[in-house]
Every structure is written in structure tokens, then in C-alpha cells.
Amino acid sequence: MLKTLGRSTAALLCVLTLASCNLGDADEKAADLCGTTSSSEEAVLLREVLETEGFTTKVRKSMGELVKKLERDLRSMRPEKQTYYHLTCTFQADTDTRLAQANFSFAWAPRTSPQQPWFTGDVSYDVNGARGVADYTKARLLVQCDMPGELAEQSQKAYLSADVYYSFMDFEPDTGQAATDRKMALAALMTRRVTEALGCENKPLEKPPVVKPLPTP
């Protein structure tokens, strides 16, 4: 639900609050990165963002594969260097008349880069304390994920970085504020699955996502 809280001279501040996505226990959700049901929050947002009645899903990496690669990358992460993005899920509009895709990838980014992420013409967001940006073709979210055990110290130096790329062909997608908010909310819901699977002890996205566009600097 989109609630307009007020308007300043800098930018419109609004809050998008989504209901909790309780589709099973945490272990079940964490085991399946790309799976959705027709009534899930993720599926509803995907249909709205891709502007389609239905979509197909292509799994690029399983949750187990992604977790292993992210843990490996975190161990070997060099100071000031972002790690390689791992493409995990592709969702495509199920139509013969036009093409729309959403591609989700995950990596680590150094916490010493507080101004990231930025896109040209982006909208900056606070999502339950995480830093995000989005425009009509992209969304990125930087999340503090405090890992347990041997990865604890290294994880304190990095953000989990979620990158979503959208492609639209043969039509002009909705570029309004509400559409951008939905892209940011979808990024948060998909990233929550990864934080659960990684076992982030601080549980950064445990609560339903509250998506707040921030004033332009």
C-alpha cells in the first residue's frame, strides 16, 4: 500500500509498506530463491513491474550454489573491491507481443563506499535501514549482513549487494514513482531470501519492507 506522507521542496517522501510474505517456514523460503506462488508478494510485484498477466521463471543458480559462491567470494574479497555478481533468477513476461525481463544478481560491495549505489536519474531509498536506488530499468540494494562464525569479521567490511536489471522491448514501461517503488520493494523481498539463507545474524530484512524514497541531495 502506497501512503503519501508529505512533500518538501526537495522531493516527495512516501512509504510503501508490504505485508509479510508468509509462504512457509524460513528454511523452505530460503531453499528456493526463484520460486513464487501466484498470490505471493513477489509474484504480484513481478506482474505489476513486467506489466503482464503471467511470467516464466528461469533458475540460473540454486540457493545452495549462490550461498557457496557468496561465502567463497567473501573469504577472498579484496579491500575496496566489489566481488563478481552472480546471476540467479530471470523472470520473463509470458506474451508473444512484447518482451519484458527482470534479472536478479548478488555480490559483495565494500562498506567503505557509502555513496554507492548510484544510477543516472535514480531515486534513492531507505529500505528498513538498507540503502537502495532504482530507476525504470535498474534497482540496487546494499544490505548489512553480519555473518556467523569464521566469516563474521570479513562480513563486517562488506554489504550484500543485490542488483536487478529490467529490459523492456516493443513497449514503454511505466516510469512513475509508484512503479519505481515497486521495483525497490521487489528487490528487498528477493534479497530477504538470500539473507535468510546466508544466516545473517542481524536479520536485516526480517520485517516487511518499508520503502521510503529519499529527498534528492
Salt bridges, closest charged atoms under 4 A:
GLU42 OE2 - ARG193 NH2 3.15
GLU48 OE1 - ARG182 NE 3.60
ASP73 OD1 - ARG72 NH2 2.94
ASP73 OD2 - HIS86 NE2 2.67
ASP135 OD2 - LYS138 NZ 3.56
ASP146 OD1 - ARG111 NH2 3.15
GLU150 OE2 - ARG75 NH2 3.05
ASP163 OD1 - ARG140 NH2 2.60
ASP174 OD2 - ARG182 NH2 3.78
